[in-house]
Amino acid sequence: MKAVLCKKLGPPEDLVVEEIPSLEPRAGQVVISVKAAGVNFPDTLIIQGKYQFKPEPPFSPGGEAAGIVKSVGEGVTSVKPGDRVIAAATWGGFAQEMVADADRLVPMPDGMDFVPASAFILTYGTSYHALKDRAHLQPGETMLVLGASGGVGLAALQIGKAMGARVIAAASSDAKLELCKRNGADEVINYGTEDLRSRIKQLTGGKGVDVVYDPVGGPYSEPALRDMAWNGRFLVVGFAAGDIPKIPLNLALLKGCSIVGVFWGAFTRNEAERNRRNNEELMQMYLAGKVKPHIHATYPLERAAEALNEVLYKRVTGKVVLVTD
């Protein structure tokens, strides 16, 4: 079978595509015939050795994929060969076959195709966990999404609207903000040309925002935190800007707000039943048309490096997907 391989840590250009032996599942595992695999920012980090998890080369990157169960290992009864599933893992998805733990599979509903399915679980799972479990977002609250045109940003925007919030989308260009408007944003801020703090004050009448969803980090985190409402919740989701900001903790005291970490991967392992319920609720949102991944582009496995660079250099709105056929 064909696989994208990271044989040495480095940039996407160092990846190779090779034929390797077909995979075999161990106890509790399944092998999936991958039809599509989502490309995410952590994939650009793991191949450089900059992610929380550091597999030894050679390995295939790719943390989420959609496909058909090919074979099951000993003790697996929850799925069978032929089932359509979404797999969440830390790596392994950029290949024609992928091994995944059976208890981390999500059944694909009949009304979902492989490409949107492969772009769904990581971004929407992260955003739903953040807004439901960590922020306890309430109808009528105001929420600011930084990096709102990216994969997790658009997911947070759509889910926030589905949960009844007023959503302010912030991004770096007018073109990106137009996409945010088409996905339901109530207000927008171009933080490439506008002052973030003054616009937040203007849009909230000086009250500030109840929830900040921050997958960006860098220079935008502290200004957003300074304009939190009383009892606000600042969600630390990621650091796509590259820099981890150093926040003056007195801001949390003065604002009476909370700085809340969001680590969806650890949540799926530590609270598996809650994660399963979240996934069921997300699938119902999808089938009801309340949420839908925006697919920027699809690429064959042979162009995995190009797809990763598009994500790495922030040239993507929504999600990029690799397809195996």
SULMORA-V635704 format. One record per backbone hydrogen bond with DSSP energy under -1.0 kcal/mol. NH is the residue of the N-H (numbers start at 1). CO is the residue of the C=O. If there is no record, write none. Layout:
[[NH & CO] [NH & CO]]
This chain:
[[3 & 18] [4 & 94] [5 & 16] [6 & 59] [10 & 47] [14 & 11] [15 & 12] [16 & 5] [18 & 3] [20 & 1] [28 & 74] [29 & 26] [30 & 100] [31 & 71] [32 & 98] [33 & 68] [34 & 96] [35 & 66] [36 & 66] [37 & 322] [38 & 64] [39 & 320] [43 & 40] [44 & 41] [46 & 42] [47 & 43] [48 & 45] [50 & 45] [59 & 6] [65 & 87] [66 & 36] [67 & 85] [68 & 33] [69 & 83] [70 & 31] [71 & 31] [73 & 29] [76 & 73] [82 & 69] [83 & 80] [85 & 67] [86 & 106] [87 & 65] [89 & 63] [92 & 60] [93 & 62] [94 & 61] [95 & 93] [96 & 2] [98 & 32] [100 & 30] [102 & 28] [104 & 101] [105 & 102] [106 & 86] [108 & 84] [112 & 109] [117 & 113] [118 & 114] [120 & 117] [124 & 120] [125 & 121] [126 & 122] [127 & 123] [128 & 124] [129 & 125] [130 & 126] [131 & 127] [132 & 128] [133 & 129] [134 & 129] [135 & 130] [137 & 131] [140 & 164] [141 & 138] [143 & 166] [144 & 211] [145 & 168] [146 & 213] [148 & 170] [150 & 147] [154 & 150] [155 & 151] [156 & 152] [157 & 153] [158 & 154] [159 & 155] [160 & 156] [161 & 157] [162 & 158] [163 & 159] [164 & 161] [165 & 160] [166 & 141] [168 & 143] [169 & 187] [170 & 145] [171 & 189] [177 & 173] [178 & 174] [179 & 175] [180 & 176] [181 & 177] [182 & 178] [183 & 179] [184 & 181] [185 & 180] [186 & 167] [187 & 167] [189 & 169] [191 & 171] [193 & 190] [194 & 190] [199 & 195] [200 & 196] [201 & 197] [202 & 198] [203 & 199] [204 & 200] [206 & 201] [207 & 204] [209 & 227] [210 & 142] [211 & 142] [212 & 233] [213 & 144] [214 & 235] [218 & 243] [220 & 217] [224 & 220] [225 & 221] [226 & 222] [227 & 224] [228 & 225] [229 & 209] [232 & 229] [233 & 210] [234 & 258] [235 & 212] [236 & 260] [237 & 214] [238 & 214] [240 & 215] [241 & 216] [242 & 239] [251 & 248] [253 & 249] [254 & 250] [255 & 251] [257 & 252] [258 & 232] [260 & 234] [262 & 236] [267 & 263] [268 & 264] [269 & 265] [270 & 266] [271 & 267] [275 & 271] [276 & 272] [277 & 273] [278 & 274] [279 & 275] [280 & 276] [281 & 277] [282 & 278] [283 & 279] [284 & 280] [285 & 281] [286 & 282] [287 & 283] [288 & 284] [289 & 286] [290 & 285] [296 & 319] [299 & 321] [303 & 300] [304 & 301] [307 & 303] [308 & 304] [309 & 305] [310 & 306] [311 & 307] [312 & 308] [313 & 309] [314 & 311] [315 & 310] [318 & 149] [319 & 294] [321 & 297] [322 & 37] [323 & 299] [324 & 35]]
